[in-house]
Amino acid sequence: MPSVQNWFAKHRVEVMEWPTQSSDLNSHTTCIFGNRGVDSAAGSDDRRRPRVEMCIYRNITIEDHRFLQFVLNWLAVFEIPLHTLGAYIVMWKTPKVMLPVKPSMLLLHFTCVWHDMCLCVLVVPFIIFQAGAGFSLGILLKIGVTMPYIIYIGVTTTFLLAPAVVFFFEDRYNTLVRRDSNTRSRKIKRIVYFTINYLLMLVALIPTLSNVPDQKEAKALTLRQFPCLPPDILDTPGQGCHDITVLAISSMSVNFFGFVQIAFFFGATALKVFNMKTASKRTSEMQKHLFKCLCLQVATPILIIVIPCSYVIVLSAISYLDQAVNNIVCILLTVYGALSTISMLTVHKPYRLATLQLFRFRSSTAPTSLFVNSLS
């Protein structure tokens, strides 16, 4: 007689570990599945590789949507004065030597401001990344805006960071590499180029919103796929489920499109800056230092959030749901702008000195030469 273990292995029986009582969600809940949807009566393909899916919901504070709303709202309280300080420093304390980068600096800064305020106040997203599901806890839902529009506003706001960063590097490329940077034709081409960039960001989410599945079926499928989720989460007002494949394709397309442009402008500008032969040594060193600071300003917040975001992508690819990790990533995404502002105020010496002087409450102002010479 075959052993019990062999019988389970032969038939790939679905195994679940549940709390003692179905209503008890305070215990650690783990669900592990073998081949989903295999009908033993109809037979199955034994050569098919079994797919393992896991779902963890601990019912702890960090997984709760009310906790997430509390954190994001308080982050907004912290970020408003920080972003106001950043805008003031850039607009009024930018030294003459940094004036060429001021427009791109302001565009990136105000894009980050809108990004943080939108996610922390207007949208406040509670997202189940692995299922393409979630709901809003922000002001937009409270004033009657429907979920499709809220999703469009929230996701597109994040997409808009891409052209802002592209412009950040393209502006340096246009100033240092292009010889026709001041010609009328070049200015028209740049306007057309960035108009196309922004239009693509505005329409990138339309395929996702055009392929919204039946919500009852989608919610039922989500509960079957991730049974550790409390049913009341999917019954929350404003809850929506979307095709994760279409959403992933849209997001990856935006990221790839932005990455290719940034890589080109960064590479071309770096080659020019670090191989300057016509400029004086002092000018060359100043341009190198400024370029390094600009790269560090953009790279710092990206590197801080790329690891947890990559972790969620991996979890989604293997259908592993951990809502605590999802909420942590949501929080990190909403502080991107704050991290960018902090990086801007600390990396650039003129901005750093101006900030320190502002908080020292000195009656006298630093001479302009201090800011001009600080880059050399």
C-alpha positions in Angstrom: 0.0 0.0 0.0 1.5 3.4 -1.0 2.3 5.8 1.8 0.2 8.9 2.4 3.0 11.1 1.4 3.4 9.3 -1.9 -0.4 9.6 -2.5 -0.3 13.4 -1.9 2.8 13.7 -4.2 1.2 11.7 -6.9 -2.1 13.7 -7.0 -0.6 17.1 -6.1 -3.3 17.7 -3.6 -3.8 21.3 -2.6 -2.5 22.0 0.9 -3.6 24.9 3.0 -2.7 26.0 6.5 -5.5 28.0 8.1 -6.2 29.4 11.6 -8.2 27.2 13.9 -11.3 29.3 13.4 -12.2 30.8 10.0 -13.0 34.1 11.6 -9.7 34.3 13.5 -7.4 36.5 11.4 -5.0 37.3 14.2 -2.8 34.4 13.5 -0.2 34.1 10.7 -2.0 32.8 7.7 -0.1 31.0 4.9 -1.5 29.3 1.8 0.6 27.2 -0.5 -0.9 25.8 -3.7 0.1 23.2 -6.2 -1.3 23.1 -9.7 -4.4 25.2 -9.5 -7.4 24.1 -11.5 -6.2 20.5 -12.1 -9.1 18.2 -12.5 -8.1 14.7 -11.3 -11.2 13.2 -13.0 -10.3 14.6 -16.4 -6.6 13.9 -15.9 -3.7 16.2 -16.0 -0.4 16.7 -17.7 2.2 15.3 -15.3 4.9 16.9 -17.3 3.5 20.4 -16.4 5.7 22.1 -13.9 3.7 22.9 -10.7 3.2 26.5 -9.8 3.7 27.6 -6.2 1.8 30.5 -4.9 1.9 31.9 -1.4 -0.1 34.4 0.5 0.7 35.9 3.9 -1.6 38.1 5.9 -0.6 38.6 9.6 -3.4 41.0 10.5 -0.9 43.4 12.1 -1.0 47.2 12.2 1.3 47.8 9.3 -1.0 45.8 7.0 -4.1 47.8 8.0 -5.3 50.4 5.5 -6.2 52.8 8.3 -2.5 52.8 9.4 -1.4 53.5 5.9 -3.8 56.4 5.6 -2.5 57.8 8.9 1.2 57.5 7.8 0.6 59.1 4.4 -1.5 62.0 5.8 1.2 62.8 8.3 3.9 62.5 5.7 2.1 65.3 3.8 2.2 67.5 6.9 6.0 67.0 7.0 6.5 67.4 3.2 4.6 70.6 2.7 7.1 72.8 4.6 10.0 70.8 3.2 8.9 71.3 -0.4 8.1 75.0 0.3 11.7 75.4 1.5 13.1 73.7 -1.5 11.1 75.9 -3.9 12.2 79.1 -2.1 15.9 78.1 -2.2 15.8 77.2 -5.9 13.9 80.3 -6.9 15.7 82.9 -4.8 19.1 81.4 -3.8 20.3 79.9 -7.0 23.8 81.4 -7.8 24.6 82.8 -11.2 26.7 79.8 -12.2 23.7 77.5 -11.7 21.1 79.6 -13.6 21.3 77.4 -16.7 20.0 74.4 -14.7 17.3 76.4 -12.8 14.4 75.7 -15.1 15.0 71.9 -15.2 15.5 72.0 -11.4 12.2 73.7 -10.8 10.3 71.4 -13.2 11.6 68.3 -11.4 10.9 69.9 -8.0 7.3 70.9 -8.7 6.7 67.5 -10.4 7.9 65.8 -7.2 5.7 68.2 -5.1 2.6 67.2 -7.1 3.5 63.5 -6.9 3.8 63.5 -3.1 0.7 65.7 -2.4 -1.4 63.7 -4.9 -0.5 60.3 -3.4 -0.5 61.4 0.3 -3.6 63.5 0.2 -5.7 63.2 -2.9 -5.4 59.5 -3.7 -3.9 57.7 -0.6 -3.6 54.3 -2.4 -4.0 50.9 -0.6 -2.6 48.5 -3.2 -2.4 44.8 -3.5 0.2 44.7 -6.3 0.2 41.0 -6.9 -3.6 41.0 -7.7 -3.7 44.3 -9.5 -6.3 45.4 -6.9 -6.7 48.2 -4.4 -8.7 51.2 -3.3 -8.4 54.8 -2.4 -8.5 56.5 1.0 -8.0 60.1 -0.2 -9.9 63.2 -0.7 -10.8 62.5 -4.3 -13.0 59.5 -3.3 -14.6 61.4 -0.5 -15.7 64.2 -2.9 -17.3 61.6 -5.3 -14.6 61.0 -7.9 -15.0 57.5 -9.3 -12.2 54.9 -9.0 -11.2 54.7 -12.7 -10.4 58.5 -12.6 -8.6 58.2 -9.3 -6.5 55.3 -10.6 -5.7 57.3 -13.8 -4.7 60.4 -11.7 -2.6 58.4 -9.2 -0.7 56.2 -11.7 -0.2 59.0 -14.3 1.2 61.3 -11.6 3.9 58.7 -11.0 4.5 58.3 -14.8 5.0 62.1 -15.1 8.3 61.8 -13.1 9.9 60.2 -16.1 9.7 63.2 -18.6 10.7 65.5 -15.7 13.9 63.5 -15.1 14.5 63.2 -18.9 14.3 67.0 -19.2 16.7 67.3 -16.3 19.4 65.5 -18.3 18.3 66.7 -21.7 18.8 70.3 -20.6 22.4 69.7 -19.7 22.8 67.8 -23.0 21.3 70.7 -25.0 23.5 73.3 -23.2 26.9 71.5 -23.3 26.7 69.2 -26.3 24.5 70.8 -28.9 26.0 73.7 -30.9 22.6 74.8 -32.1 21.0 75.0 -28.6 20.0 78.7 -29.0 18.6 78.5 -32.5 14.9 78.8 -33.2 14.6 75.5 -35.0 16.2 73.7 -32.0 13.8 75.3 -29.6 10.8 74.2 -31.7 12.2 70.7 -31.9 12.5 70.5 -28.1 9.0 71.8 -27.6 7.7 69.1 -30.0 9.9 66.4 -28.4 8.6 67.1 -24.8 5.1 67.5 -25.9 5.2 64.0 -27.3 6.8 62.7 -24.1 4.1 64.2 -21.9 1.3 63.0 -24.3 2.6 59.5 -24.1 2.6 59.6 -20.3 -1.0 60.9 -20.3 -2.2 58.0 -22.5 0.0 55.2 -21.2 -2.7 54.0 -18.8 -5.6 54.0 -21.2 -5.1 50.3 -22.2 -5.5 49.3 -18.5 -8.6 51.4 -18.0 -10.0 50.0 -21.3 -9.7 46.4 -20.2 -11.4 46.5 -16.8 -12.7 43.0 -16.0 -16.0 42.3 -14.4 -15.5 43.3 -10.8 -17.5 40.5 -9.1 -15.6 37.9 -11.1 -12.3 39.7 -10.5 -12.8 39.9 -6.7 -13.8 36.2 -6.6 -10.7 35.3 -8.5 -8.5 37.4 -6.2 -9.9 35.6 -3.2 -9.3 32.2 -4.8 -5.8 33.2 -5.8 -5.0 34.9 -2.4 -7.3 33.3 0.2 -5.4 34.7 3.1 -6.8 38.2 2.4 -9.7 39.1 4.7 -12.9 39.3 2.5 -13.8 42.7 3.9 -10.7 44.2 2.2 -12.2 43.5 -1.3 -15.6 44.8 -0.1 -14.2 48.2 0.8 -16.0 51.0 -1.0 -14.0 52.0 -4.1 -12.2 48.7 -4.3 -11.2 47.9 -7.9 -9.4 44.9 -9.6 -7.6 45.3 -12.9 -5.7 43.1 -15.3 -2.2 43.0 -13.8 -0.7 41.9 -17.1 -1.9 45.0 -19.0 -0.9 47.3 -16.1 2.5 45.7 -15.9 3.1 46.2 -19.7 2.1 49.8 -19.5 4.4 50.5 -16.5 7.3 48.7 -18.1 6.8 50.5 -21.3 6.9 53.9 -19.5 10.0 52.9 -17.5 11.8 51.6 -20.6 11.0 54.6 -22.7 12.2 56.9 -20.0 15.3 54.9 -19.2 16.5 54.8 -22.9 16.2 58.6 -23.1 17.9 59.2 -19.8 20.7 56.8 -20.7 21.4 58.6 -24.0 21.4 62.1 -22.6 23.5 61.1 -19.6 26.0 59.2 -21.7 26.4 62.0 -24.3 26.7 64.7 -21.6 29.2 62.7 -19.5 31.4 62.1 -22.6 31.4 65.9 -23.3 31.9 67.0 -19.7 34.8 64.7 -18.9 36.5 65.3 -22.2 36.4 69.1 -22.4 39.4 70.5 -24.1 38.3 73.9 -25.3 37.2 75.3 -21.9 39.6 76.5 -19.2 40.6 74.1 -16.5 38.5 76.0 -13.9 35.4 76.0 -16.1 36.0 72.3 -16.9 36.2 71.4 -13.2 33.2 73.4 -12.4 31.1 71.7 -15.1 32.2 68.3 -13.9 31.4 69.1 -10.3 27.9 70.4 -11.2 27.2 67.4 -13.4 28.2 65.0 -10.7 25.9 66.8 -8.2 23.0 66.8 -10.6 23.4 63.0 -11.1 23.7 62.4 -7.4 20.6 64.5 -6.8 18.5 62.4 -9.2 20.1 59.0 -8.3 19.8 59.2 -4.5 16.0 59.0 -4.2 15.8 56.4 -7.0 18.3 54.1 -5.4 16.6 54.3 -2.0 13.3 53.1 -3.4 14.5 50.8 -6.2 15.3 47.9 -3.9 11.9 47.6 -2.2 10.1 48.2 -5.6 12.2 45.5 -7.2 11.4 43.2 -4.3 7.7 43.7 -4.9 8.1 43.0 -8.7 9.8 39.7 -7.9 7.0 38.8 -5.4 4.4 39.7 -8.0 6.1 37.6 -10.6 6.0 34.5 -8.3 2.5 35.3 -7.0 3.7 35.8 -3.5 1.6 38.2 -1.5 2.8 39.9 1.6 0.6 43.0 2.4 3.1 44.4 4.9 5.7 44.7 2.2 3.1 46.2 -0.2 2.3 48.9 2.3 6.0 49.7 3.0 6.6 50.1 -0.7 3.5 52.4 -1.0 5.0 54.6 1.8 8.4 54.7 0.1 6.8 55.7 -3.2 5.1 58.6 -1.6 8.3 60.0 -0.1 10.2 60.1 -3.5 9.6 63.8 -3.8 10.7 64.5 -0.2 13.9 62.4 -0.7 14.5 64.3 -4.0 14.2 67.7 -2.2 16.4 66.7 0.7 19.0 65.4 -1.8 18.8 68.7 -3.8 19.3 70.8 -0.7 22.3 68.8 0.6 24.1 67.8 -2.6 24.5 71.3 -4.0 26.8 73.4 -1.9 25.1 76.8 -2.6 21.7 75.4 -1.6 23.2 73.7 1.4 24.8 76.9 2.6 21.7 79.0 1.9 19.6 76.5 3.9 22.0 76.5 6.8 22.2 80.3 6.8 18.4 80.5 6.7 18.1 78.5 9.9 20.8 80.4 11.6 18.6 83.5 11.5 21.6 85.8 10.6 20.7 89.3 9.8 23.4 89.6 7.1 23.4 87.7 3.9 26.3 85.8 2.4 28.0 87.5 -0.6 27.2 86.3 -4.0 30.8 85.3 -4.6 30.4 82.7 -1.9 27.8 80.9 -4.0 29.7 81.4 -7.2 33.0 80.1 -5.9 31.4 77.2 -4.0 31.2 75.1 -7.2 34.8 75.4 -8.0 
